[in-house]
């Protein structure tokens, strides 16, 4: 899990691209798990456009026909957030 990818620099995004899309790396990882690799990254949508280094990850995935899911979360209500934290911390 990589958080705050909106702040990632080009070198960091290049490392993510290599991990996900370089055949030697991804095939050795995926061979152990049935040709699948689970990657979770998180970023704020504002500021992520075609000029942002993270955009290249989406472009590579599309170019290589890699399936991915993009989840968009909206702001949580205070009650929902309190419940999530309470459940996580077993309170």
Residue, then its C-alpha position, 0 to 999 in steps of 0.5 A: x500500500x502506497x499512500x499520498x501518491x499525489x506527492x510522489x516524484x518522478x523517480x518514485x513513480x518510475x519505481x512503481x511502473x517498474x514494479x508493476x509493468x517490467x516483465x522480469x519483475x512482475x512475472x517473478x512476482x505473479x508466478x507465485x500468485x497465479x499471474x496476479x499482483x495486488x497493488x493498492x495506491x492512494x492519492x487525492x484526485x485534485x492535481x492528478x492530470x496528464x502532467x502528473x507523474x502518476x498519470x504514467x501508471x494509468x497510461x502503462x496499464x491501459x497500453x498493456x491491457x492491464x485490468x485495474x479498478x479505480x475507486x473514488x471515495x467521497x468525504x465520510x460523515x463524522x458518524x461513519x468515520x467514528x464507526x470505522x475508527x472504533x471498529x479498527x481499534x476494537x473500541 
